[in-house]
Amino acid sequence: MKKNRPVVWIVSVVAVVCVLAGAGIGLWYGVWGGPKGASSSSPSSPSPTSTVVEFADQPTGYELYNPKRAKLRFNKNGSFKIATYGDLHYGETPSTAWGPLQDASSTGVLEAVLLAENPDFSIYMGDQITGEFMFSNASLYYQILTKPLRDSNFRWAAVYGNHDTGPNFASIDLLNTEQMYSLSHTQRGFSNITGITNYWLPVYGSTPNATMFNGVEVPTMILWFFDSNGNASMAPTDPLNYNKVRADQTQWFINEHANVVARYGRNITGLAFFHIPPPEYQDLDSAFPSGCAGMHNEIPMAVQALPEEGFFAALVSSGTIRATYAAHAHGSGWCCPYSVANMELCQVRHTGFGGYDEVTWAKGSRIIQISESTPTQRTTWVRTLTGTEQ
């Protein structure tokens, strides 16, 4: 249950954020009034409104660090709303005056999005931190950037980006930090394939056990997560850590998708999330054909390294992935129909004040809303500091 904060607390936060973040964040808080939530959740406390269960229905998918998590479900209104957070870049130049300032501003955006949208689930889309500047404090910054969600009992999952590693720590350290909290659904993929965040999460219908197959509840939708890996120069202990989804990850998806179909006796609609977009995004970004909508300020946009290793082709061939979501390119925040397949390709919005930026690029969160009755369709918009846009 998400609890309302006392008015006095809200006013205090408004004052602090306005001083730290300037007029933009101050305007947002003037409109929305501050974040929800009351007491901070302990590292091991689950959402009080959820029943804790084990992910016993996906034993082949990945290595479960902490298997006890509440099942994700469509809410009682038959809807499932996801808020995405792209390129927060916490911890950038912490020794300067503006480094902590921009972190505080990013926290203001997270809190404002949670207040305005009240999402059923959140997804951190990679580059949560800027690893080049991290020493032994990467875990501390990860606790800071998840605190707005933890304080108000919002659940989340994450993929890691090319800056979520560095010369003094590895991405696995971030995962270990996440696994302290039962609100985190982030999992580790098999350790014998490239990357950390290769996994999938089922989202079940609003009515438990409404659809069964061989004694197992059938999910309405599956969220697929892929690690697009980091820059090898930033992680010298992992020379295979290139900026793309590798062939072994692609094969994992092909095998796992077949396992899912066999286990549930049917194809299940899926959405795919990864940090660095594949080259197909660059083609759409350059052409920006009719039907595309959203922020379009980075041409050409940065994409996964070549040569491709079959990743995007596998998503298309699955026949179940209806939309893909990427971050990485801070000036892009659009969605486009992909004419080759019945898919939509989307860039989420640059949420954080860290990383490269332009003043005119409004910070925000891409929101994705799915109806239980028509899971193959979605409604999407961007929540910014001043309202909503496409």
Buried (B, 14 or more C-beta within 10 A) or exposed (E): EBEEBEEEEBEEBBEEBBEBBEEBBBBBBEEBBBBBBBEEBEEEBBBEEBEEEEBEBBEEBBEBBBEEBBBBBBEEEBBBBBBBBBBBBBBBBBEEEEBBBBBBBBBBBBBBBBBBBBBBBBBBBBBBBBBBBBEEBBBEBBBBBBBBBBBBBBBBBBBBBBBBBBEBBBBBBBBBBBBBBBBBBBBBBBEEBBBBBBBBBBBBBBEEEEBEEEEBBBBBBBBBBBBBBBBBEBBEEBEEBBBBBBBBBBBBBBEBBEBBBEBBEEEBBBBBBBBBBBBBBBBBBEEBEEEBBBBBBBEEBBBBBEEBBBBBEBBBEBEBBBBBBBBBBBBBBBBBBBEEBEBBBBBBBBBBBBBEBEEEBBBBBBBBBBBBEEBEEBEBBBBBBEEEBE
